[in-house]
Amino acid sequence: MTNGTIVAVAAAALLLSPAVVLAQGAGSATAGTGGSAAAGGTSASTLGTGGTSTGADGSTGSSLATGGSAAGDKTKSRSKVNETGQGLNGQSKVMAHDGGTFSKSKTKTKVRDGEGVESRTKTMSHEPGSKPVKSTTTTGSTTGR
């Protein structure tokens, strides 16, 4: 190793040291759910995901994304994200129907700044003459702080 290489390695180590210390004091959480339902010529899918983190200095950052799609003769779709002052709430609802046959999916995701994330997806499909098919998926994560 030349002196220039040793100096470059030492400088890089010094520059990276504060980042390592900050990373050790930080907490983060991520979670998300998604689901699909299909019956006859209809289908519906939604997805929601979020994350939050806290730095060693106490600053927080949060994000949330949600969306969905539906396919069939008649479809409805709605997605929204709201800021609550304590975090973010997001919801996506989609539905497709063709007469008595339908598919629907709904995802709700909540992000609490610096604390955690929760997400739940419910799906349902139905064809006349048969029992509805339902599913629920829930997940969550905390920053551990």
Backbone as a chain_set.jsonl record, in Angstrom:
{"seq": "MTNGTIVAVAAAALLLSPAVVLAQGAGSATAGTGGSAAAGGTSASTLGTGGTSTGADGSTGSSLATGGSAAGDKTKSRSKVNETGQGLNGQSKVMAHDGGTFSKSKTKTKVRDGEGVESRTKTMSHEPGSKPVKSTTTTGSTTGR", "coords": {"N": [[0.829, -1.171, 0.0], [0.471, 2.196, -0.799], [1.352, 5.441, 0.546], [-0.618, 7.265, -0.19], [-2.837, 5.607, -0.631], [-3.264, 4.579, 1.936], [-3.933, 6.916, 3.318], [-6.289, 7.581, 1.953], [-7.94, 5.379, 2.615], [-8.041, 5.684, 5.418], [-9.294, 8.193, 5.557], [-11.754, 7.606, 4.38], [-12.747, 5.798, 6.273], [-13.042, 7.49, 8.488], [-14.978, 9.237, 7.509], [-17.151, 7.525, 7.213], [-17.612, 6.63, 9.782], [-19.345, 8.353, 11.482], [-21.82, 7.819, 10.213], [-22.208, 5.129, 10.756], [-22.512, 5.18, 13.525], [-24.87, 6.718, 13.731], [-26.66, 4.992, 12.45], [-26.728, 2.884, 14.245], [-28.156, 3.944, 16.369], [-30.665, 4.308, 15.357], [-34.116, 3.514, 14.61], [-36.337, 1.477, 12.732], [-39.266, 0.596, 10.811], [-41.167, -1.478, 8.683], [-43.963, -2.519, 6.735], [-46.519, -4.308, 4.956], [-49.388, -5.254, 2.993], [-51.224, -7.202, 0.616], [-53.67, -8.294, -1.784], [-55.744, -10.437, -3.831], [-58.781, -11.109, -5.583], [-60.937, -13.22, -7.431], [-63.599, -14.042, -9.621], [-65.663, -15.661, -11.929], [-65.781, -13.564, -14.709], [-64.52, -11.487, -13.414], [-62.152, -9.545, -11.493], [-60.178, -8.371, -8.724], [-57.713, -6.417, -7.114], [-55.648, -5.227, -4.467], [-53.112, -3.253, -2.782], [-50.988, -2.281, -0.134], [-48.397, -0.469, 1.428], [-45.994, 0.569, 3.863], [-43.656, 2.644, 5.706], [-41.517, 3.663, 8.418], [-39.073, 5.591, 10.139], [-36.665, 6.389, 12.669], [-34.178, 8.64, 13.472], [-30.973, 8.885, 15.174], [-30.909, 11.386, 16.267], [-33.507, 11.844, 16.861], [-35.211, 12.647, 14.845], [-37.873, 11.934, 12.52], [-39.053, 9.985, 9.748], [-41.493, 9.122, 7.361], [-43.383, 6.988, 5.13], [-45.935, 6.062, 2.766], [-47.659, 3.969, 0.545], [-50.296, 3.112, -1.64], [-52.641, 1.259, -3.61], [-54.709, -0.026, -6.297], [-56.411, -2.324, -8.567], [-59.019, -3.233, -10.839], [-60.876, -5.583, -12.806], [-63.326, -6.256, -15.219], [-66.808, -6.202, -16.299], [-68.131, -4.002, -15.016], [-66.559, -1.664, -13.018], [-65.209, -0.321, -9.958], [-63.07, 1.945, -8.327], [-61.004, 3.2, -5.754], [-58.611, 5.132, -4.105], [-56.764, 6.526, -1.401], [-54.676, 8.693, 0.571], [-54.042, 9.978, 3.722], [-52.69, 12.532, 5.8], [-52.208, 12.546, 9.253], [-51.118, 14.014, 11.308], [-49.964, 12.545, 13.256], [-48.978, 10.601, 11.759], [-49.513, 8.562, 8.855], [-52.401, 7.58, 7.009], [-53.72, 5.194, 4.836], [-55.844, 3.98, 2.221], [-57.208, 1.625, -0.022], [-59.769, 0.679, -2.208], [-61.333, -1.59, -4.297], [-63.581, -2.865, -6.785], [-65.212, -5.221, -8.838], [-67.913, -6.11, -10.917], [-70.299, -8.278, -12.44], [-73.322, -8.658, -13.143], [-74.621, -10.854, -10.787], [-72.187, -11.852, -10.067], [-69.175, -11.092, -8.474], [-66.1, -9.45, -7.475], [-64.032, -8.233, -4.905], [-61.686, -6.074, -3.214], [-59.932, -4.756, -0.44], [-57.633, -2.635, 1.111], [-56.117, -1.415, 4.023], [-53.785, 0.753, 5.426], [-51.701, 1.858, 8.034], [-49.441, 4.218, 9.234], [-47.506, 5.1, 11.896], [-45.721, 7.774, 12.922], [-42.37, 7.197, 13.572], [-42.981, 5.05, 15.222], [-44.447, 2.644, 14.269], [-45.891, 0.358, 11.803], [-48.922, -0.767, 10.377], [-50.877, -3.046, 8.477], [-53.683, -4.173, 6.612], [-55.439, -6.424, 4.55], [-58.432, -7.229, 2.942], [-60.258, -9.548, 1.074], [-62.817, -10.604, -1.234], [-64.818, -12.787, -3.123], [-67.533, -13.77, -5.264], [-69.84, -15.973, -6.751], [-73.08, -16.443, -8.08], [-75.035, -18.958, -6.521], [-72.995, -20.258, -5.25], [-70.823, -20.438, -2.335], [-69.489, -17.446, -0.843], [-66.048, -16.514, -1.257], [-63.677, -15.673, 1.023], [-60.959, -13.714, 2.354], [-58.482, -12.644, 4.677], [-55.682, -10.726, 5.389], [-53.191, -9.742, 7.632], [-50.631, -7.642, 8.878], [-47.828, -6.314, 10.729], [-45.39, -4.031, 12.144], [-42.969, -2.765, 14.415], [-40.848, -0.037, 15.52], [-39.249, -0.675, 17.604], [-38.366, 1.013, 19.524]], "CA": [[0.0, 0.0, 0.0], [1.197, 3.46, -0.819], [0.861, 6.407, 1.531], [-1.865, 7.851, -0.704], [-3.905, 4.637, -0.414], [-3.515, 4.523, 3.381], [-4.64, 8.143, 3.673], [-7.631, 7.478, 1.39], [-8.679, 4.411, 3.425], [-8.276, 6.303, 6.719], [-10.28, 9.262, 5.366], [-13.05, 6.947, 4.158], [-13.188, 5.241, 7.56], [-13.499, 8.6, 9.315], [-16.228, 9.749, 6.951], [-18.21, 6.546, 7.425], [-17.831, 6.39, 11.21], [-20.572, 8.965, 12.0], [-22.982, 7.137, 9.649], [-22.378, 3.881, 11.488], [-23.03, 5.53, 14.843], [-26.262, 7.106, 13.557], [-27.441, 3.803, 12.105], [-26.891, 2.058, 15.431], [-29.131, 4.552, 17.25], [-31.907, 4.497, 14.635], [-35.087, 2.432, 14.57], [-37.19, 1.563, 11.558], [-40.293, -0.427, 10.672], [-41.857, -1.537, 7.402], [-44.972, -3.569, 6.643], [-47.443, -4.137, 3.852], [-50.197, -6.4, 2.607], [-51.891, -7.12, -0.667], [-54.482, -9.463, -2.056], [-56.534, -10.471, -5.054], [-59.957, -11.969, -5.612], [-61.419, -13.402, -8.797], [-64.748, -14.919, -9.826], [-66.203, -15.463, -13.27], [-64.943, -12.675, -15.516], [-64.148, -10.318, -12.62], [-61.002, -9.662, -10.587], [-59.869, -7.149, -7.977], [-56.464, -6.52, -6.358], [-55.161, -4.022, -3.793], [-51.823, -3.37, -2.13], [-50.595, -1.139, 0.681], [-47.111, -0.652, 2.09], [-45.559, 1.772, 4.548], [-42.425, 2.566, 6.477], [-41.16, 4.805, 9.255], [-37.762, 5.434, 10.772], [-36.255, 7.424, 13.604], [-32.737, 8.803, 13.534], [-30.383, 9.016, 16.511], [-31.217, 12.727, 16.766], [-34.935, 11.902, 17.148], [-36.008, 13.02, 13.679], [-38.586, 10.799, 11.939], [-39.474, 10.04, 8.355], [-42.479, 8.087, 7.102], [-43.926, 6.934, 3.775], [-47.029, 5.123, 2.575], [-48.132, 3.859, -0.832], [-51.413, 2.185, -1.749], [-53.287, 1.301, -4.911], [-55.422, -1.235, -6.664], [-56.99, -2.378, -9.903], [-60.133, -4.164, -10.996], [-61.178, -5.918, -14.196], [-64.647, -6.844, -15.407], [-67.729, -5.325, -17.021], [-68.322, -2.763, -14.267], [-65.534, -1.592, -11.973], [-65.077, 0.862, -9.114], [-61.742, 1.984, -7.728], [-60.742, 4.408, -4.962], [-57.43, 5.091, -3.243], [-56.461, 7.815, -0.791], [-53.708, 8.738, 1.666], [-54.238, 11.168, 4.554], [-51.728, 12.812, 6.865], [-52.999, 12.733, 10.465], [-50.382, 14.751, 12.33], [-49.216, 11.504, 13.985], [-48.531, 9.626, 10.776], [-50.226, 8.498, 7.588], [-53.405, 6.542, 6.826], [-54.014, 4.962, 3.432], [-56.857, 2.965, 1.963], [-57.588, 1.363, -1.405], [-60.925, -0.206, -2.355], [-61.691, -1.836, -5.688], [-64.622, -3.871, -6.963], [-65.667, -5.481, -10.2], [-69.074, -6.997, -10.892], [-70.967, -8.639, -13.685], [-74.551, -9.263, -12.632], [-74.451, -11.294, -9.406], [-70.795, -12.269, -9.86], [-68.351, -9.931, -8.155], [-64.829, -9.572, -6.756], [-63.644, -6.963, -4.292], [-60.497, -6.098, -2.377], [-59.763, -3.512, 0.322], [-56.415, -2.597, 1.919], [-55.914, -0.254, 4.896], [-52.427, 0.8, 5.957], [-51.483, 2.955, 8.972], [-48.059, 4.469, 9.632], [-47.377, 5.997, 13.046], [-44.375, 8.342, 12.831], [-41.364, 6.751, 14.527], [-43.47, 3.97, 16.079], [-44.691, 1.38, 13.598], [-46.726, 0.264, 10.612], [-49.893, -1.862, 10.357], [-51.573, -3.139, 7.2], [-54.65, -5.272, 6.536], [-56.129, -6.57, 3.272], [-59.572, -8.138, 2.921], [-60.75, -9.806, -0.264], [-64.005, -11.445, -1.312], [-65.38, -13.02, -4.453], [-68.787, -14.527, -5.17], [-70.62, -16.316, -7.93], [-74.387, -16.909, -7.642], [-75.164, -20.408, -6.36], [-71.867, -20.81, -4.475], [-70.472, -19.655, -1.151], [-68.453, -16.429, -1.061], [-64.671, -16.842, -0.868], [-63.149, -14.514, 1.741], [-59.6, -13.819, 2.872], [-57.956, -11.472, 5.385], [-54.249, -10.772, 5.688], [-52.794, -8.634, 8.499], [-49.224, -7.643, 9.285], [-47.408, -5.091, 11.41], [-44.004, -3.958, 12.557], [-42.667, -1.603, 15.249], [-39.456, 0.386, 15.43], [-38.493, -1.256, 18.717], [-37.87, 2.113, 20.36]], "C": [[0.874, 1.235, 0.0], [0.612, 4.385, 0.238], [-0.462, 7.033, 1.092], [-3.043, 6.915, -0.467], [-4.275, 4.568, 1.06], [-4.299, 5.746, 3.826], [-6.079, 8.078, 3.17], [-8.493, 6.518, 2.202], [-9.007, 4.999, 4.793], [-9.334, 7.4, 6.609], [-11.669, 8.668, 5.162], [-13.587, 6.383, 5.461], [-13.706, 6.339, 8.479], [-14.822, 9.166, 8.816], [-17.391, 8.805, 7.235], [-18.521, 6.328, 8.899], [-19.085, 7.067, 11.757], [-21.824, 8.273, 11.476], [-23.25, 5.832, 10.386], [-22.968, 4.156, 12.86], [-24.499, 5.92, 14.736], [-27.133, 5.896, 13.261], [-27.682, 2.937, 13.327], [-27.944, 2.635, 16.372], [-30.512, 4.679, 16.621], [-32.806, 3.285, 14.759], [-35.953, 2.594, 13.341], [-38.179, 0.408, 11.541], [-40.897, -0.336, 9.281], [-42.877, -2.672, 7.454], [-45.865, -3.279, 5.441], [-48.223, -5.406, 3.607], [-50.781, -6.145, 1.235], [-52.72, -8.365, -0.868], [-55.294, -9.3, -3.319], [-57.713, -11.409, -4.879], [-60.418, -12.066, -7.063], [-62.594, -14.37, -8.809], [-65.32, -14.624, -11.205], [-65.269, -14.626, -14.107], [-64.529, -11.426, -14.768], [-62.893, -10.599, -11.804], [-60.75, -8.315, -9.93], [-58.617, -7.386, -7.144], [-56.137, -5.181, -5.716], [-53.855, -4.327, -3.079], [-51.581, -2.107, -1.306], [-49.281, -1.442, 1.378], [-46.679, 0.669, 2.731], [-44.278, 1.549, 5.314], [-42.231, 3.818, 7.3], [-39.801, 4.544, 9.875], [-37.493, 6.627, 11.671], [-34.739, 7.457, 13.648], [-32.268, 8.954, 14.968], [-30.688, 10.38, 17.123], [-32.71, 12.905, 17.062], [-35.813, 12.296, 15.978], [-36.661, 11.771, 13.086], [-38.905, 11.068, 10.483], [-40.415, 8.88, 8.101], [-42.931, 8.147, 5.647], [-45.025, 5.888, 3.715], [-47.426, 5.149, 1.109], [-49.252, 2.829, -0.87], [-52.043, 2.331, -3.127], [-53.998, -0.007, -5.199], [-55.917, -1.176, -8.09], [-58.085, -3.427, -9.931], [-60.379, -4.384, -12.477], [-62.524, -6.632, -14.257], [-65.525, -5.858, -16.148], [-67.9, -3.98, -16.33], [-67.32, -2.744, -13.119], [-65.641, -0.28, -11.204], [-63.713, 0.794, -8.463], [-61.571, 3.294, -6.967], [-59.511, 4.183, -4.098], [-57.205, 6.479, -2.668], [-55.433, 7.63, 0.309], [-53.93, 10.053, 2.398], [-53.098, 11.297, 5.554], [-52.531, 13.173, 8.109], [-52.342, 13.63, 11.503], [-49.559, 13.805, 13.195], [-48.671, 10.454, 13.04], [-49.367, 9.714, 9.517], [-51.243, 7.365, 7.624], [-53.671, 6.417, 5.337], [-55.034, 3.862, 3.266], [-57.086, 2.858, 0.461], [-58.741, 0.386, -1.41], [-61.214, -0.358, -3.841], [-62.746, -2.936, -5.742], [-64.938, -4.01, -8.438], [-66.877, -6.394, -10.111], [-69.671, -7.158, -12.279], [-72.232, -9.385, -13.275], [-74.359, -9.607, -11.167], [-73.05, -11.762, -9.086], [-69.96, -11.034, -9.55], [-67.07, -10.355, -7.444], [-64.525, -8.217, -6.152], [-62.441, -7.162, -3.383], [-60.365, -4.742, -1.704], [-58.51, -3.632, 1.175], [-56.373, -1.296, 2.714], [-54.514, -0.345, 5.474], [-52.294, 2.036, 6.843], [-50.004, 3.026, 9.322], [-48.083, 5.464, 10.782], [-45.93, 6.46, 13.099], [-43.467, 7.84, 13.952], [-41.779, 5.589, 15.396], [-43.658, 2.65, 15.352], [-45.632, 1.506, 12.422], [-47.659, -0.933, 10.764], [-50.578, -1.856, 8.996], [-52.506, -4.347, 7.218], [-55.319, -5.257, 5.166], [-57.239, -7.598, 3.415], [-60.019, -8.302, 1.473], [-61.988, -10.697, -0.196], [-64.415, -11.595, -2.768], [-66.603, -13.908, -4.307], [-69.377, -14.76, -6.553], [-71.965, -16.836, -7.443], [-74.445, -18.442, -7.59], [-74.018, -21.039, -5.594], [-71.59, -19.907, -3.283], [-69.43, -18.596, -1.507], [-67.091, -16.938, -0.588], [-64.082, -15.581, -0.258], [-61.732, -14.787, 2.233], [-59.232, -12.52, 3.581], [-56.489, -11.71, 5.689], [-53.888, -9.539, 6.504], [-51.313, -8.772, 8.843], [-48.899, -6.312, 9.954], [-45.964, -5.186, 11.842], [-43.827, -2.698, 13.407], [-41.183, -1.266, 15.156], [-38.613, -0.198, 16.562], [-37.908, -0.208, 19.635], [-38.864, 2.378, 21.449]], "O": [[1.881, 1.309, 0.704], [-0.478, 4.147, 0.758], [-1.328, 7.299, 1.925], [-4.137, 7.374, -0.137], [-5.455, 4.504, 1.404], [-5.229, 5.631, 4.624], [-6.997, 8.477, 3.885], [-9.662, 6.809, 2.455], [-10.124, 4.837, 5.283], [-10.188, 7.518, 7.488], [-12.649, 9.172, 5.711], [-14.785, 6.489, 5.723], [-14.702, 6.143, 9.175], [-15.686, 9.53, 9.612], [-18.508, 9.262, 7.475], [-19.618, 5.875, 9.225], [-19.851, 6.403, 12.455], [-22.802, 8.146, 12.213], [-24.406, 5.474, 10.614], [-23.848, 3.421, 13.307], [-25.304, 5.498, 15.567], [-28.244, 5.796, 13.783], [-28.738, 2.314, 13.438], [-28.572, 1.878, 17.112], [-31.448, 5.117, 17.29], [-32.336, 2.169, 14.982], [-36.273, 3.715, 12.945], [-37.96, -0.625, 12.174], [-41.113, 0.759, 8.762], [-42.668, -3.67, 8.143], [-45.95, -2.143, 4.974], [-47.784, -6.499, 3.964], [-50.824, -5.011, 0.759], [-52.502, -9.378, -0.204], [-55.506, -8.193, -3.812], [-57.65, -12.377, -4.122], [-60.301, -11.107, -7.826], [-62.592, -15.38, -8.106], [-65.444, -13.463, -11.598], [-64.083, -14.938, -14.211], [-64.217, -10.408, -15.387], [-62.606, -11.747, -11.466], [-61.06, -7.263, -10.489], [-58.474, -8.444, -6.531], [-56.32, -4.129, -6.327], [-53.527, -5.482, -2.806], [-51.927, -1.004, -1.728], [-49.077, -2.554, 1.865], [-46.962, 1.746, 2.208], [-43.863, 0.414, 5.545], [-42.709, 4.895, 6.943], [-39.428, 3.394, 10.107], [-38.018, 7.721, 11.464], [-34.091, 6.428, 13.838], [-33.08, 9.132, 15.876], [-30.724, 10.523, 18.345], [-33.137, 13.987, 17.466], [-37.039, 12.284, 16.098], [-36.087, 10.682, 13.136], [-39.012, 12.214, 10.046], [-40.169, 7.769, 8.57], [-42.876, 9.198, 5.008], [-45.048, 4.946, 4.508], [-47.52, 6.216, 0.502], [-49.169, 1.793, -0.211], [-51.984, 3.4, -3.735], [-53.897, -0.969, -4.438], [-55.859, -0.135, -8.744], [-58.08, -4.379, -9.151], [-60.131, -3.504, -13.301], [-62.815, -7.505, -13.439], [-65.059, -4.803, -16.579], [-67.825, -2.935, -16.976], [-67.24, -3.695, -12.341], [-66.103, 0.733, -11.73], [-63.248, -0.282, -8.089], [-61.939, 4.362, -7.457], [-59.392, 3.152, -3.436], [-57.422, 7.484, -3.343], [-55.326, 6.558, 0.905], [-54.0, 11.114, 1.777], [-52.604, 10.303, 6.086], [-53.434, 14.007, 8.043], [-52.98, 13.971, 12.499], [-48.568, 14.216, 13.798], [-47.984, 9.524, 13.463], [-49.864, 10.779, 9.151], [-50.981, 6.309, 8.201], [-53.829, 7.424, 4.648], [-55.09, 2.925, 4.063], [-57.151, 3.867, -0.241], [-58.709, -0.623, -0.705], [-61.327, 0.635, -4.56], [-62.804, -3.812, -4.88], [-64.93, -3.033, -9.187], [-66.883, -7.344, -9.329], [-69.555, -6.293, -13.148], [-72.209, -10.6, -13.083], [-73.974, -8.744, -10.377], [-72.753, -12.046, -7.925], [-70.025, -10.041, -10.275], [-66.968, -11.452, -6.895], [-64.727, -7.181, -6.785], [-62.204, -8.249, -2.856], [-60.647, -3.707, -2.308], [-58.337, -4.622, 1.886], [-56.567, -0.213, 2.163], [-54.103, -1.4, 5.958], [-52.718, 3.127, 6.463], [-49.389, 2.016, 9.665], [-48.629, 6.559, 10.645], [-45.019, 5.655, 13.295], [-43.757, 8.034, 15.132], [-40.998, 5.165, 16.247], [-43.094, 1.636, 15.763], [-46.104, 2.592, 12.084], [-47.24, -1.993, 11.228], [-50.831, -0.795, 8.427], [-52.172, -5.4, 7.761], [-55.719, -4.201, 4.678], [-57.028, -8.693, 3.936], [-60.145, -7.323, 0.736], [-62.184, -11.442, 0.764], [-64.363, -10.64, -3.544], [-66.711, -14.694, -3.366], [-69.406, -13.867, -7.401], [-72.004, -17.603, -6.48], [-73.967, -19.126, -8.495], [-74.055, -22.236, -5.311], [-72.054, -18.769, -3.224], [-68.585, -18.821, -2.373], [-67.006, -17.705, 0.372], [-63.991, -14.547, -0.918], [-61.354, -15.93, 2.491], [-59.617, -11.434, 3.148], [-56.108, -12.77, 6.185], [-54.232, -8.419, 6.126], [-50.813, -9.873, 9.069], [-49.601, -5.318, 9.77], [-45.384, -6.27, 11.902], [-44.466, -1.679, 13.145], [-40.367, -2.1, 14.763], [-37.385, -0.208, 16.475], [-37.035, -0.516, 20.447], [-38.654, 3.266, 22.275]]}, "num_chains": 1, "name": "protein.A"}
